[in-house]
C-alpha cells in the first residue's frame, strides 16, 4: 500500500509510465494528455509537470491525404527521450526505443 505522503508522487510516476508505455508500444493517448477540454498549452504544461523537456517542435499534416496547408497542420513536439507528442490531441509515439545498455 502506498503511504499517504507518497500518493501524489505515485500518481505522477503512473502518468509518466503510461505515457512511455503507450509511446513504445505503437502509440496512444495517455490520460495525462487527453483530458476533456485540454488544449496545446495545457499539454505543454502537463509535459513540463512530468519533467519532460522539448528537443524540437515541428508541424505535421493532420490529414495526409490533403495538401500541407496551414489549416491542415498540427503542432508536434519531440521530447529529449525521443517521444513525439501531438499537441492538438495528445497522441504519443516513439519510433526508436532508448538504448539502455551499450
C-alpha positions in Angstrom: 0.0 0.0 0.0 1.3 3.4 -0.9 1.6 5.7 2.2 -0.5 8.9 2.1 2.6 11.1 1.9 3.7 9.4 -1.3 0.4 9.3 -3.1 1.0 12.4 -5.2 4.4 11.1 -6.3 2.9 7.7 -7.1 0.2 9.2 -9.3 2.9 11.3 -11.1 5.0 8.2 -11.7 1.9 6.3 -13.1 1.2 9.1 -15.5 4.8 9.1 -16.7 4.9 5.3 -17.0 1.6 5.3 -19.0 2.9 7.9 -21.5 6.2 6.0 -22.1 4.4 2.6 -22.3 2.0 3.8 -24.9 4.7 5.6 -26.9 6.9 2.5 -27.0 4.0 0.1 -27.9 2.5 1.6 -31.1 1.4 4.9 -29.7 -1.7 6.1 -27.9 -3.5 8.8 -25.9 -2.3 8.9 -22.3 -4.8 10.2 -19.8 -2.5 13.0 -18.7 -2.6 14.5 -22.2 -6.1 13.7 -23.4 -8.3 15.1 -20.7 -11.5 16.8 -21.8 -11.0 20.4 -22.8 -7.2 20.3 -22.9 -5.5 22.5 -25.5 -1.9 22.8 -26.7 -0.9 25.0 -23.8 -2.4 22.5 -21.3 -0.5 19.6 -22.9 2.8 21.6 -22.8 2.2 22.3 -19.1 1.4 18.7 -18.4 4.7 17.6 -20.1 6.6 20.2 -18.0 5.0 19.0 -14.8 6.0 15.4 -15.7 9.6 16.7 -16.1 9.9 16.2 -19.8 11.9 18.6 -21.9 11.2 19.5 -25.6 14.0 18.9 -28.0 12.3 20.2 -31.1 9.0 21.5 -32.4 7.5 20.7 -35.8 4.3 20.6 -37.8 2.7 17.6 -39.5 -0.4 17.3 -41.7 -3.5 16.4 -39.8 -4.8 14.6 -42.8 -2.0 13.0 -45.0 -4.4 12.8 -48.0 -4.8 16.6 -48.1 -2.2 19.2 -49.1 0.0 20.7 -46.3 -1.8 24.0 -45.9 -1.7 26.0 -42.7 -5.2 24.8 -41.7 -4.2 21.1 -42.2 -1.1 21.3 -40.0 -0.9 20.2 -36.3 1.9 21.1 -33.9 4.1 18.3 -32.6 7.0 18.3 -30.2 9.8 15.7 -29.9 11.0 15.2 -26.3 14.6 14.7 -25.4 13.9 11.0 -24.9 12.6 10.6 -28.5 8.9 10.6 -27.7 6.8 12.5 -30.2 3.7 14.3 -28.9 0.8 15.7 -31.0 -0.1 18.8 -29.1 -3.5 19.0 -30.9 -4.8 15.8 -29.4 -2.3 14.3 -27.0 -1.2 11.3 -29.1 2.3 10.0 -28.3 4.6 7.7 -30.1 8.3 6.8 -30.3 9.8 5.2 -33.3 13.1 4.3 -31.7 13.5 3.0 -28.2 16.1 4.3 -25.9 19.1 2.2 -25.6 19.5 1.0 -22.1 22.9 -0.7 -22.4 26.0 -0.4 -24.5 
